[in-house]
Amino acid sequence: MEESKRIKVYLNGNAIEVFKGMKVKHILTHTMVHDIRNGRIIITDKEGHERGLEGSLSDGERLKIEAIAKSP
């Protein structure tokens, strides 16, 4: 049987199918990437660790978007 070339990851609870080898940045919109680069949001894994845009994705991985609180 041929090994699947796709994996399923979750972003904010929504399932996304991508090809193996894709990075975190590939499941984000242009606006999300812009907001990460400008320090408005971060992407975290299920343990709460921050993930970078170049991070590899694993099958079944659960990520979420978190807004960064602005200092007064």
Secondary structure, 3 states (H helix, E strand, C coil): CCCCCEEEEEECCEEEEEECCCEHHHHCCHHHHHHHHCCCEEEEECCCCEECCCCECCCCCEEEEEECCCCC
